[in-house]
Protein backbone atom coordinates (compact mmCIF):
# COMPACT_ATOMS: atom_id res chain seq x y z
CA UNK A 1 0.00 0.00 0.00
CA UNK A 2 2.75 2.45 0.97
CA UNK A 3 4.78 1.74 -2.13
CA UNK A 4 1.73 2.11 -4.33
CA UNK A 5 0.87 5.49 -2.84
CA UNK A 6 4.46 6.67 -3.23
CA UNK A 7 4.46 5.66 -6.87
CA UNK A 8 1.02 7.14 -7.40
CA UNK A 9 2.10 10.54 -6.09
CA UNK A 10 5.81 10.89 -6.77
CA UNK A 11 5.79 9.47 -10.29
CA UNK A 12 3.34 12.07 -11.54
CA UNK A 13 4.04 15.77 -11.27
CA UNK A 14 0.43 16.50 -12.20
CA UNK A 15 -0.92 14.42 -9.32
CA UNK A 16 1.52 16.08 -6.90
CA UNK A 17 0.43 19.50 -8.12
CA UNK A 18 -3.25 18.66 -7.73
CA UNK A 19 -2.74 17.52 -4.14
CA UNK A 20 -0.69 20.59 -3.24
CA UNK A 21 -3.18 22.91 -4.93
CA UNK A 22 -6.11 21.44 -2.99
CA UNK A 23 -4.34 22.31 0.26
CA UNK A 24 -5.75 25.78 -0.46
CA UNK A 25 -9.30 24.40 -0.37
CA UNK A 26 -11.90 22.67 -2.56
CA UNK A 27 -11.99 23.66 -6.23
CA UNK A 28 -13.91 22.74 -9.36
CA UNK A 29 -12.16 21.11 -12.28
CA UNK A 30 -12.07 24.33 -14.31
CA UNK A 31 -10.23 26.17 -11.52
CA UNK A 32 -7.79 23.29 -11.16
CA UNK A 33 -7.13 23.27 -14.91
CA UNK A 34 -6.66 27.03 -15.08
CA UNK A 35 -4.40 27.22 -12.02
CA UNK A 36 -2.18 24.37 -13.20
CA UNK A 37 -2.31 25.56 -16.81
CA UNK A 38 -3.33 22.11 -18.01
CA UNK A 39 -6.05 20.66 -20.23
CA UNK A 40 -8.98 18.56 -19.10
CA UNK A 41 -7.49 15.47 -20.73
CA UNK A 42 -4.31 15.98 -18.69
CA UNK A 43 -6.00 16.65 -15.34
CA UNK A 44 -9.14 14.50 -15.20
CA UNK A 45 -7.38 11.09 -15.34
CA UNK A 46 -5.11 12.16 -12.49
CA UNK A 47 -8.05 13.37 -10.42
CA UNK A 48 -9.77 10.04 -11.02
CA UNK A 49 -6.73 8.08 -9.78
CA UNK A 50 -6.47 10.23 -6.67
CA UNK A 51 -10.17 9.68 -5.97
CA UNK A 52 -9.79 5.93 -6.37
CA UNK A 53 -7.08 5.92 -3.71
CA UNK A 54 -9.21 8.05 -1.37
CA UNK A 55 -6.81 11.01 -1.44
CA UNK A 56 -9.42 13.42 -2.77
CA UNK A 57 -13.19 13.51 -2.48
CA UNK A 58 -15.84 15.03 -4.70
CA UNK A 59 -18.83 16.97 -3.48
CA UNK A 60 -21.05 18.00 -6.38
CA UNK A 61 -18.65 19.80 -8.72
CA UNK A 62 -15.98 20.51 -6.11
CA UNK A 63 -12.89 18.42 -5.41
CA UNK A 64 -11.13 18.54 -2.06
CA UNK A 65 -8.63 16.60 -0.01
CA UNK A 66 -9.82 13.69 2.06
CA UNK A 67 -8.55 13.17 5.58
CA UNK A 68 -5.81 10.93 4.23
CA UNK A 69 -5.13 13.37 1.42
CA UNK A 70 -4.61 16.24 3.86
CA UNK A 71 -2.09 14.22 5.85
CA UNK A 72 -0.19 13.20 2.72
CA UNK A 73 -0.21 16.66 1.13
CA UNK A 74 0.85 18.44 4.32
CA UNK A 75 3.76 16.03 4.77
CA UNK A 76 4.66 16.20 1.09
CA UNK A 77 4.89 19.98 0.78
CA UNK A 78 7.89 20.49 3.12
CA UNK A 79 9.74 17.66 1.38
CA UNK A 80 9.15 19.13 -2.07
CA UNK A 81 10.05 22.61 -0.80
CA UNK A 82 13.29 21.17 0.60
CA UNK A 83 14.11 19.65 -2.78
CA UNK A 84 13.42 23.02 -4.38
CA UNK A 85 15.69 24.94 -1.97
CA UNK A 86 18.57 22.50 -2.38
CA UNK A 87 18.25 22.06 -6.13
CA UNK A 88 18.04 25.79 -6.84
CA UNK A 89 21.58 26.27 -5.53
CA UNK A 90 22.75 22.68 -5.62
CA UNK A 91 26.46 23.42 -6.04
CA UNK A 92 26.47 25.79 -3.09
CA UNK A 93 24.80 23.43 -0.61
CA UNK A 94 26.81 20.42 -1.77
CA UNK A 95 30.04 22.29 -1.04
CA UNK A 96 29.08 23.74 2.35
CA UNK A 97 29.61 22.54 5.90
CA UNK A 98 26.16 22.65 7.49
CA UNK A 99 27.15 21.18 10.85
CA UNK A 100 26.95 24.55 12.58
CA UNK A 101 23.27 24.90 11.69
CA UNK A 102 21.19 23.54 14.61
CA UNK A 103 19.26 20.37 13.79
CA UNK A 104 15.90 21.97 14.52
CA UNK A 105 16.58 24.52 11.77
CA UNK A 106 18.27 22.14 9.36
CA UNK A 107 15.09 20.05 9.37
CA UNK A 108 13.21 23.18 8.30
CA UNK A 109 15.58 24.38 5.61
CA UNK A 110 12.63 24.33 3.21
CA UNK A 111 11.47 27.56 4.88
CA UNK A 112 14.24 29.48 3.12
CA UNK A 113 12.20 29.36 -0.08
CA UNK A 114 13.62 31.03 -3.17
CA UNK A 115 17.31 31.91 -2.65
CA UNK A 116 20.02 33.43 -4.78
CA UNK A 117 23.77 33.64 -4.20
CA UNK A 118 25.80 36.80 -3.84
CA UNK A 119 29.58 36.97 -3.65
CA UNK A 120 32.45 39.43 -4.04
CA UNK A 121 32.83 41.10 -7.41
CA UNK A 122 36.26 40.35 -8.83
CA UNK A 123 36.67 43.99 -9.87
CA UNK A 124 35.83 45.21 -6.34
CA UNK A 125 37.52 42.54 -4.29
CA UNK A 126 38.43 44.89 -1.43
CA UNK A 127 34.96 46.36 -0.99
CA UNK A 128 31.77 45.12 0.60
CA UNK A 129 29.25 43.21 -1.50
CA UNK A 130 26.94 45.84 -3.06
CA UNK A 131 23.75 43.74 -2.76
CA UNK A 132 24.42 43.20 0.91
CA UNK A 133 25.06 46.87 1.61
CA UNK A 134 21.99 47.99 -0.34
CA UNK A 135 19.63 45.75 1.59
CA UNK A 136 21.31 46.33 4.96
CA UNK A 137 20.93 50.08 4.54
CA UNK A 138 17.18 49.64 3.94
CA UNK A 139 16.62 47.54 7.07
CA UNK A 140 15.01 48.94 10.19
CA UNK A 141 16.23 45.95 12.22
CA UNK A 142 19.43 44.04 11.52
CA UNK A 143 21.07 41.28 13.54
CA UNK A 144 24.26 39.63 12.37
CA UNK A 145 26.71 36.97 13.49
CA UNK A 146 30.05 37.79 11.89
CA UNK A 147 32.78 35.11 12.00
CA UNK A 148 35.55 37.13 10.35
CA UNK A 149 37.18 40.54 10.61
CA UNK A 150 36.85 43.22 7.97
CA UNK A 151 38.12 46.78 8.46
CA UNK A 152 34.99 48.28 6.87
CA UNK A 153 32.57 46.56 9.23
CA UNK A 154 32.88 48.81 12.32
CA UNK A 155 32.18 51.96 10.33
CA UNK A 156 29.46 50.36 8.20
CA UNK A 157 27.39 49.02 11.10
CA UNK A 158 27.97 52.23 13.06
CA UNK A 159 26.70 54.17 10.06
CA UNK A 160 23.44 52.25 9.63
CA UNK A 161 22.85 52.37 13.39
CA UNK A 162 23.36 56.11 13.20
CA UNK A 163 20.67 56.23 10.53
CA UNK A 164 18.20 54.69 12.96
CA UNK A 165 18.49 50.96 12.25
CA UNK A 166 18.37 48.71 15.30
CA UNK A 167 21.62 46.71 15.07
CA UNK A 168 22.76 43.69 17.08
CA UNK A 169 26.06 41.95 16.36
CA UNK A 170 27.58 38.68 17.56
CA UNK A 171 31.36 38.46 17.17
CA UNK A 172 33.74 35.63 18.06
CA UNK A 173 36.27 36.75 20.64
CA UNK A 174 39.22 37.14 18.21
CA UNK A 175 37.11 39.33 15.94
CA UNK A 176 35.90 41.45 18.84
CA UNK A 177 39.50 41.78 19.98
CA UNK A 178 40.43 43.30 16.64
CA UNK A 179 37.49 45.68 16.77
CA UNK A 180 38.53 46.87 20.22
CA UNK A 181 42.24 47.12 19.44
CA UNK A 182 42.10 48.67 15.97
CA UNK A 183 38.75 50.47 15.96
CA UNK A 184 38.35 51.28 19.62
CA UNK A 185 36.60 54.63 19.19
CA UNK A 186 34.07 53.30 16.70
CA UNK A 187 33.43 50.17 18.78
CA UNK A 188 32.94 52.23 21.94
CA UNK A 189 30.53 54.54 20.15
CA UNK A 190 28.60 51.58 18.76
CA UNK A 191 28.22 49.98 22.20
CA UNK A 192 26.95 53.20 23.77
CA UNK A 193 24.17 53.81 21.23
CA UNK A 194 20.61 53.17 22.39
CA UNK A 195 19.67 51.10 19.33
CA UNK A 196 22.68 48.75 19.30
CA UNK A 197 23.83 45.60 21.09
CA UNK A 198 27.18 43.86 20.86
CA UNK A 199 27.85 40.26 21.92
CA UNK A 200 30.90 38.02 22.13
CA UNK A 201 30.47 34.37 21.20
CA UNK A 202 32.91 31.90 22.74
CA UNK A 203 33.50 28.20 22.61
CA UNK A 204 33.01 27.87 18.86
CA UNK A 205 35.82 27.49 16.39
CA UNK A 206 33.70 28.89 13.61
CA UNK A 207 30.14 30.07 13.23
CA UNK A 208 28.28 30.76 10.00
CA UNK A 209 27.94 34.33 8.84
CA UNK A 210 24.29 35.14 9.46
CA UNK A 211 22.42 38.36 8.80
CA UNK A 212 18.80 38.39 9.94
CA UNK A 213 17.12 41.66 9.02
CA UNK A 214 13.46 42.61 8.70
CA UNK A 215 13.83 42.74 4.91
CA UNK A 216 16.29 39.94 4.06
CA UNK A 217 18.25 36.97 5.37
CA UNK A 218 21.81 36.25 4.24
CA UNK A 219 23.90 33.25 5.24
CA UNK A 220 27.49 32.34 4.38
CA UNK A 221 28.59 28.85 5.38
CA UNK A 222 32.15 27.60 5.43
CA UNK A 223 33.11 25.38 2.47
CA UNK A 224 33.83 21.76 3.38
CA UNK A 225 37.30 21.51 1.88
CA UNK A 226 38.28 25.04 0.97
CA UNK A 227 38.92 28.43 2.48
CA UNK A 228 36.09 30.77 3.48
CA UNK A 229 34.96 32.49 0.29
CA UNK A 230 32.26 34.86 1.58
CA UNK A 231 29.66 33.49 -0.79
CA UNK A 232 26.21 34.14 0.62
CA UNK A 233 22.76 32.68 0.16
CA UNK A 234 20.22 35.51 0.31
CA UNK A 235 16.44 35.33 0.53
CA UNK A 236 13.63 37.84 0.95
CA UNK A 237 10.75 35.44 1.66
CA UNK A 238 8.84 35.71 4.97
CA UNK A 239 9.74 32.14 5.94
CA UNK A 240 13.42 32.86 5.34
CA UNK A 241 13.29 36.00 7.51
CA UNK A 242 11.90 33.98 10.42
CA UNK A 243 14.37 31.11 9.82
CA UNK A 244 17.34 33.47 9.73
CA UNK A 245 16.16 35.19 12.91
CA UNK A 246 16.07 31.85 14.73
CA UNK A 247 19.58 31.02 13.52
CA UNK A 248 20.91 34.38 14.71
CA UNK A 249 19.08 34.01 18.04
CA UNK A 250 20.70 30.59 18.51
CA UNK A 251 24.16 32.17 18.49
CA UNK A 252 23.13 35.21 20.47
CA UNK A 253 21.88 32.93 23.24
CA UNK A 254 25.33 31.34 23.35
CA UNK A 255 26.98 34.74 23.66
CA UNK A 256 27.58 37.36 26.32
CA UNK A 257 26.59 40.98 25.86
CA UNK A 258 29.36 43.55 25.97
CA UNK A 259 28.44 46.73 27.84
CA UNK A 260 31.86 48.34 27.87
CA UNK A 261 35.05 47.82 25.93
CA UNK A 262 37.02 48.59 29.07
CA UNK A 263 35.96 45.47 30.98
CA UNK A 264 34.66 43.05 28.35
CA UNK A 265 37.29 40.45 29.31
CA UNK A 266 36.98 40.87 33.06
CA UNK A 267 33.94 38.70 33.88
CA UNK A 268 35.30 35.43 32.62
CA UNK A 269 38.27 34.01 30.83
CA UNK A 270 37.21 33.35 27.26
CA UNK A 271 38.67 30.43 25.40
CA UNK A 272 37.96 29.36 21.83
CA UNK A 273 37.31 25.66 21.30
CA UNK A 274 40.41 23.77 20.09
CA UNK A 275 42.60 26.72 21.01
CA UNK A 276 43.36 30.02 19.29
CA UNK A 277 45.72 28.39 16.79
CA UNK A 278 42.72 26.93 15.02
CA UNK A 279 40.82 30.19 14.88
CA UNK A 280 42.80 33.05 13.43
CA UNK A 281 41.22 36.44 13.45
CA UNK A 282 41.22 38.43 10.21
CA UNK A 283 42.17 35.52 8.01
CA UNK A 284 39.16 33.25 8.33
CA UNK A 285 38.86 33.11 4.57
CA UNK A 286 42.46 31.96 4.22
CA UNK A 287 42.29 29.03 6.63
CA UNK A 288 45.75 28.48 8.09
CA UNK A 289 47.50 31.10 6.02
CA UNK A 290 48.78 34.16 7.82
CA UNK A 291 47.96 37.59 6.52
CA UNK A 292 50.17 40.58 6.72
CA UNK A 293 48.05 42.83 8.91
CA UNK A 294 49.46 45.97 7.35
CA UNK A 295 48.36 44.76 3.94
CA UNK A 296 44.91 44.05 5.32
CA UNK A 297 44.61 47.63 6.53
CA UNK A 298 45.73 48.94 3.17
CA UNK A 299 43.52 46.57 1.19
CA UNK A 300 40.59 45.27 3.29
CA UNK A 301 39.11 41.95 2.34
CA UNK A 302 35.88 41.93 0.37
CA UNK A 303 32.82 41.37 2.49
CA UNK A 304 30.12 41.77 3.86
N, C-alpha and C positions, 0 to 999 in steps of 0.2 A: 504493500500500500504506500509506504513512504517513498520507495523508489519511483513508483508510478507517478505520484504527485510531483516529485522533483522533476521528472522528465516532462510531465505535462506543463509545468510552469517555466522551468529554466530553458527548455528547448524551443520555446516560442516567445520571441520578443513581443508579439502582438498580445498574447495572453498575459504576459507580465504587465504590459502597459494598461490593459483593461483592468486588472486587479488594482494596480496602483491608482488609476484614475477614479475608480469607485470608492476609494478611501475618502474622497471628497463628498460622497453622498450618492443616492440613487439617481440614475440618468436614463433617458430613453435612448434607443439605438441611434437616432439621428444625432443626438448630442455627442454620443461616444464616437461616432464616425467623424464628425466635424472636428472634435477636439484632437483626435489621434490622426487626423488627415488621412483617413483610409476609406476604402469603398465598402459597401455592404457585403460584397462577396468575400472580402478579406476579413471582416469583423464577425459576421454572423456565425460562421463555423466555429470560431474560437469561443464565442459566447456560449454556444451550444455545448461544447466540451466542458467548459467551466461549470455550467449548470448540471451536467451529468455527474460531475464529481462533487456536487453540493458546495461549490465555492462561491457561487452567486445564485441569487434567487430572483424570480420575476414576479412582480405584482402589477397586473394589468400591462401597461406598456413601459413600466420602469424596471430597470435592472439594478440590483444592489448586492452588496456583499452579505453572505450568510455569516453565521457565527464563526464557522470554521474559516471562511474566507477572510474575515476581519483579522483573525489571529495570524493567518499566513501572510496577508498583505502587510500587516504592521511589523512583522518580523523580517519580511523580505526587503522593505524599503531601506532600513539602515544598512543592510548588506550591499544592496545595489549602489547606495550613495557612497559607501566605503570604496567599492570598486571604482566608482567615478572619480573620487578624490585622488586615489592612488594612480589610476591610469592617466589622468590628465597631466600629471607631472611625474611619470613613471621613473625616469632617469634620476630625478632628484631624490625621491623617496628611497629608491634602491641603493643609493650611494650614501645615505645618511645614517648616523648612529642615533636611534630613537630610544635608547635605554634611559635617558634622562627625562623622558616624558612619563609622568605617573601612569600606572596601568589604568586607573579609572578614566583618564582622558584618552589614552591610546585606544581604548575600546570604543570611544566615541569620536574617532577621528573623522567620521563621516560628516560631523557637524561643521567642518571647515567649509564645505561646499565648494563653489568655484574658486580656484586659486590660480594665481600667476606667479612667475618668479621675477625677481629683480636682483640685479647684481651690479658691481662697479663697472662704469664705462671705462674702456681701455684708454680713451683719450683724456679722462679726468680721474686717473687712478688715485690721486692724492686728495680728492674731495669727497664729500658725502654723497650718497646716492640721491639723485634729484627727486625720484618718486617718493622716497622715504621722507625727505625734508618737506616736500609739498604737502603731503598728507599730515605730517606731524604738526606743521604750522597751522593747519585748519582745525586741529583737535581742541576741544575744550577740557578734555581729561586725557592724560597720557601716563601710562605706567610701563616701565621698561626694566627688564633684567639685562644687564650688559656685561658679557663675559670677557671683554677685551678693552684695552685702553686705546683711545684716539684723542689727539690733542684738540680737535674741534668740538668734542662732546661737551666739556664744561661750559663753554660759551654758548653753544647751541641750545642746550636745555635751560640754561639761565635766561637766554633770550626769549624762548617761548613761554617760560614761566613769567617773565616780565610783561609779556603781552596778555597775561590773564589766564593762561592754561594751567590747570591743576596738574602738577608733575610729581610722580613718585618714581624713584630709581633704586634698584637693587644692584649693588656692585660686589664682586668678590673682593676679599681683603687686599690682594696685591694691586687691583685696579684702584680701589679707594686710596691706597697708599700713594699712588702716583698722582691722583687728583689733589690730595692734601699737600704733597711735597712740591709739585710743579705748578699747581693752579690753586694755591691756598686761598687767595683773595676771592676768586670766583666761587670756590667750593663753600667758603664761609658765608658768602652772600646768599648762595643757593639755600643752604641749611636754614638761614634766618628768615626766609620769606614765609609768609603765611600760607601760601598755596603750594608748598613743596614738602616732600619728605625724602629722606635719604637713608638707605639701609645698607648694612654690610652682611653678606652671605658667607658663612664659613663652613668648613667641613666637606666641601665639594670641589673636586679637581676641576671640573668644568660644568657649566650650566649652559643651556641653550640661550641664544639671544632672543628675547621675547619682548615685543612691544604690543601692549594691549591698550588701545585708545578707544574713544567713543565713536570713531569713524573708520577705523581699520585695525586689523591684526597682522603683524609681521613676525615671522619666526625664522631664525637661521640656526640650523642644526650642524653639528660638527660632522664632516665626512668620516666614513669608516676607516679609510686607509690613506688619507691625504691630509694636508694642512687645512686649517680653517680658511675658507674662501669668501666668507661674507655674502653668500648667496641666500637670499631670503625667499620664503613663500609669503605672499601677501593676499589677504582676502578682505572683502568689504561686506560680506553677508552677515545678517544678524546672528546666526548660529556660530559663526567664526568669532565674532566679537565677544560672545559669552564664553566660548571655549578658550580663547586667548586670555581673557580675564582670569579664568580659573587657573590657567597655567602660571600666569604671573603671581597670583595670590599664593599658589603652592610655594613658590620660592620666597615670597615676602614673609610667609609664616615661618620659614626656616632661618630668617634673618633677624638682625637686631637693629633697631632704629638709632641713627646717629643724631644727637642733639647739639653736639659741639665738636669742632675739629680739634679742640685742645685736649679733650679727654676721651676720645673715641676708642682708645686702646686700654683704658684704665680699668674697665669693669671686669674684663676677663682676658685671658691670654688666648688669642686666636691662632688656630693652626689649621692649615689646609691639608685635606686628606692626602696621604702618600707623600707629604713633605713638599716644601716650596720648590724643590728641583724639578718637580713634575708639573708645576704650574708657573709659568714665567709671564709676568706682567708685560704688557706692551707687545709681545710677540706671539700671541695666541695663534695667529694665522700662520706662523712659521714653524709651529711645533717646537722642536728642540734647537732650532737655530737661534743664535743670539743676534740681536739687532744693535747697531750702533745708535745709542740714544740721541746723539747729536744729529744724526741723519734723520731720525724720526721727527725731531723738532723742526728740522728744515723742510722735510717732505712728509707730512702726516699721512698715515695709511688711509686708504679709501674706506668709507664706512657708509651706512650708519655705523 
